[in-house]
Amino acid sequence: MKRKAIKPLLQAVLRGVQNRHIKSYEIYQPVLLSEGKESDAARDCENRWEAIYRAMQEHGAQSMVDLGSCEGYYVIKAARAGVPFCMGIDFDQRRTFTSTNQVILNDLPNAGFMIGEVSEGLLNAMPRFDTVVFMSVLHHIMYQNGLDHCRRLMQALHGKVGKFLIFEMGQSDEIKESWAKDMPDMGTDPHTWIADFLKSCGFRSIEIVGTTSSFLGEAERALFKAQP
Ligand SMILES: C[S@@+](CC[C@H](N)C(=O)[O-])C[C@H]1O[C@@H](n2cnc3c(N)ncnc32)[C@H](O)[C@@H]1O
């Protein structure tokens, strides 16, 4: 059986819809446009991708899941780099429309996206992936549902990490953010607090593989690599 493409006219319509869609809200990550070009975005993602890809090469990772995959930047980067099984999960319909359209419009193999809320139920049912990426999401769950809830979530996630986890989260010293006051107090050294939290969820060999500026720029976030 032969693979078949979408008719050119319909592809052009979908590209028009995608171009209009990404102007209808603030995109967080760069979006793949035609001919390999990328759009601008609210967050600089390139440095984090370089750290993730370095770790994937080091560990020979063959699969990755990105939890809170947003516009799909990391999943698409991994698939374009030749990783054979790449998927993203995000609960936001707008962002999943953007990520899925990039796969379709660029006829990109080995990448896909699912609408889903990261929860204990979802994580228990999820298969194991060599690389699990979980960045800039857990603090949103923590200020709404508390530390114990997040520890249970991370313990469930621990069983699904084949080789390593890439983890980053918002910190209580990001005082320009309205949510910062509802976070557990991470003290004067949030990076050590987060490393201890990961340890308490069962992770080991926790190392900082990069740092990035927080969204509003007032604090430095650490990018952690942790093994199960
Ligand atoms: C701040 S953005 C971070 C995006 C990406 N992980 C990154 O670091 O570039 C948070 C993303 O996680 C998604 N998100 C937040 N809470 C979620 C949850 N409980 N389940 C699934 N997606 C969630 C949002 O829709 C959004 O796309």
The ligand as an ORCA input file, in Angstrom:
! r2SCAN-3c Opt
* xyz 0 1
  C       4.342     27.091     30.973
  S       3.955     25.996     29.677
  C       5.448     25.034     29.564
  C       5.584     24.374     28.252
  C       6.799     23.464     28.038
  N       6.764     22.326     28.912
  C       8.085     24.215     28.174
  O       8.707     24.174     29.222
  O       8.481     24.872     27.200
  C       2.880     24.842     30.489
  C       2.207     23.878     29.526
  O       1.698     22.786     30.266
  C       0.333     22.604     29.992
  N      -0.248     22.093     31.243
  C      -0.322     22.707     32.436
  N      -0.843     21.886     33.362
  C      -1.100     20.709     32.734
  C      -1.627     19.455     33.146
  N      -1.995     19.226     34.396
  N      -1.743     18.475     32.233
  C      -1.365     18.674     30.944
  N      -0.866     19.836     30.495
  C      -0.721     20.837     31.377
  C      -0.190     23.958     29.523
  O      -1.300     23.832     28.675
  C       1.045     24.503     28.789
  O       1.074     24.080     27.455
*
